[in-house]
Amino acid sequence: MSKSKDKARFRKYVNKNGSIIKPLTEPCWEWTGATDKYGRPRFWLNQKNVLARRAIYLLEGKHPRPAKCIVALCLNRLCLKPSHLTLGTEEEAQAMAIRSTQSKFYPGDLWLIRKVVADDEATVEFVAEAFEISVGLVEQIIAAK
């Protein structure tokens, strides 16, 4: 199947008017297609059943290394909005998941991280230490506006 047909088929399963995670003002792009037993979006691409987040990167001509996870910074498991996605390590993805389930890291914190660094109210290093995440992840959060 051609890449343009794959893209069209992929878009059929994306609801661009998904949840709005406050204080974010733009909706997530939520997957409406198949999911695995863990609730992660899946898509059939190149004769393989792949994670939909990886599929969106591949369909856009990007090739993330297999060791990299594609993490939704909004913490919405079904979100595929490119501006909400970033590459991270498995450890960073797990840390974000743990924080979200333990209510230590709310989706609104992403907005706060961007704001305090942009307004020079805190350094990237301070934010990383405060949230117990890597400096690299803070930089990715800031870049994923």
C-alpha positions in Angstrom: 0.0 0.0 0.0 1.3 3.5 -0.8 2.3 5.9 2.0 -0.5 8.4 0.9 -3.1 5.6 1.3 -1.6 4.6 4.7 -1.8 8.2 5.8 -5.5 8.5 4.7 -6.3 5.2 6.4 -4.5 6.4 9.6 -6.4 9.8 9.6 -9.7 7.9 9.6 -9.0 6.7 13.1 -7.9 10.1 14.6 -10.5 12.4 16.4 -8.9 15.9 16.3 -11.5 17.1 18.7 -10.5 14.9 21.6 -10.1 15.7 25.3 -8.7 19.1 26.5 -6.4 18.5 29.4 -6.5 21.6 31.5 -4.8 24.1 31.6 -4.0 23.2 27.9 -6.4 24.9 25.5 -6.0 22.7 22.4 -7.6 19.3 22.2 -5.7 16.1 22.0 -5.9 14.1 18.8 -7.4 10.9 20.1 -7.1 7.4 18.5 -10.4 5.7 17.7 -9.0 2.6 16.1 -7.6 -0.7 17.6 -5.8 -0.8 20.9 -3.7 -3.5 22.6 -4.5 -5.1 25.9 -2.9 -2.2 27.7 -5.0 0.4 25.9 -2.2 1.6 23.6 -3.3 2.6 20.0 -2.2 0.1 17.3 -2.0 0.5 13.5 -1.3 -2.0 10.7 1.7 -0.6 8.7 4.2 -2.3 6.4 2.8 -5.7 7.2 3.2 -5.2 11.0 1.0 -4.2 13.9 2.8 -1.2 15.3 2.1 1.4 18.0 0.2 4.2 16.4 2.6 6.8 17.9 5.5 5.1 16.0 3.3 4.9 12.9 2.7 8.6 12.8 6.4 9.3 13.0 7.1 6.7 10.2 4.3 8.1 8.0 5.9 11.6 8.3 9.2 10.2 7.2 10.8 10.2 10.6 12.6 7.2 11.9 12.9 7.1 15.6 15.4 4.5 16.9 13.7 1.4 18.3 15.1 2.1 21.7 13.2 5.4 21.9 9.7 5.6 23.2 7.2 8.1 21.9 5.6 9.8 24.9 2.5 12.0 25.0 3.4 14.9 27.2 -0.3 15.5 27.9 -0.3 12.0 29.5 -3.4 11.0 27.4 -2.8 7.4 26.3 -4.9 7.9 23.2 -3.3 11.2 22.1 -1.5 11.3 18.8 -1.2 15.1 18.3 2.3 15.7 17.0 2.8 18.8 19.3 2.0 16.6 22.3 4.5 13.8 21.3 8.2 13.6 22.1 10.9 11.0 22.0 12.1 9.7 25.4 13.7 6.8 27.0 11.8 3.9 28.5 12.8 5.1 31.9 11.4 8.6 31.3 8.2 7.2 29.9 7.7 5.0 32.9 8.6 7.8 35.3 5.9 10.0 33.7 3.4 7.2 33.9 4.2 6.6 37.6 3.9 10.3 38.4 0.6 10.6 36.6 -0.9 7.6 38.5 0.5 8.9 41.8 -0.8 12.4 41.2 2.7 13.9 41.5 2.8 15.1 37.9 -0.4 16.5 36.4 -0.9 17.4 32.7 -1.1 21.1 33.8 2.5 20.8 35.1 3.7 20.7 31.4 2.2 24.2 30.8 3.8 25.4 34.1 7.2 24.0 33.2 7.1 25.8 29.9 5.9 29.1 31.5 8.4 29.3 34.4 11.4 28.5 32.1 10.2 30.9 29.4 9.6 33.7 31.9 13.1 33.1 33.5 11.4 32.3 36.8 13.4 29.0 37.0 16.2 27.2 35.3 15.9 24.0 33.4 18.1 22.3 36.0 15.9 23.5 38.9 12.7 22.3 37.2 14.3 18.9 36.5 15.3 18.5 40.1 11.9 19.7 41.4 10.0 17.2 39.2 12.7 14.5 39.6 13.1 14.2 35.8 16.1 14.6 33.5 17.2 17.9 32.1 16.7 16.4 28.7 13.1 15.6 29.4 12.5 19.2 30.6 14.1 20.5 27.4 11.8 18.2 25.3 8.7 19.4 27.3 9.7 23.0 26.5 10.3 22.3 22.8 7.0 20.5 22.3 4.7 23.5 22.5 
